[in-house]
């Protein structure tokens, strides 16, 4: 079971996230969904983007400020 995060802490490993901006160099568009797989430094996360069959089509560093954590269960704001 995952522990509750401190508000505004930012994405953690295995969080499902969406891009807030386009990354044309990686051919990724705003809104594409990926999974955080590693923290590279205080500001940068390595995110894997996969297709419906689970095959990765992009693995790229992303600034944490450009990611939105997605929630699949109700959570208080």
Beta strands, then each sheet from edge to edge (+ up, - down):
strand 1: 16-19
strand 2: 33-39
strand 3: 44-50
strand 4: 56-63
strand 5: 67-69
sheet 1: 4+ 3- 2+ 1- 5+
end
